């Protein structure tokens, strides 16, 4: 489940999107989550399949709103065809 498109966001939940591809998922104990690390790929490569408005631009100053609608496991149409979906 992707990051919500609006409303209040949580650093822990954004980290969950990177860890288990689910903003509301369970990932166990999480500590030392920072906006800079999330925004610059410190917890996984930023998925560039997302529209540029739906992913962090990796440049300071970082904002949580850059993550609205971010989907860490989003795939492009070619990848979906290769998977047979």
Secondary structure, DSSP 4 states (H G I P E B T S, - for coil): -PPPSSS---HHHHHHHHHHS-TT----------HHHHHTTTTS---TTS-GGGS--S-SSP-GGGGTT--TT---HHHHHHHT-
